[in-house]
Amino acid sequence: MDYEQRMKAAIASLESQEVPNYSEAARQFNLDRTAIKNRLLGKTTSQAEANSRCRQLLTNAQEEQLIAQINKLTVRHMPPTS
């Protein structure tokens, strides 16, 4: 598992608990306790999400929608235009 997969699994585990045990989740998923807590509380985001918001002209969701539209036009043999 890479870092983001472990982080998502840890957050899913914590969200299912009534009282989140950050230390136990950190040990179980081999992550930093404060990193898990900050991500769960929305204080931080993944690096990919941060890059999507700050450095790219389009967000990841907008890129996916644009690609879907281009693919739809390609299937109809209509070239995409600006």
ABEGO torsion letter per residue (X at the ends): XBAAAAAAAAAAAAAABABBBAAAAAAAAGBBAAAAAAAAAGABBBAAAAAAAAABABBAAAAAAAAAAAAAAAAAGBBBBX
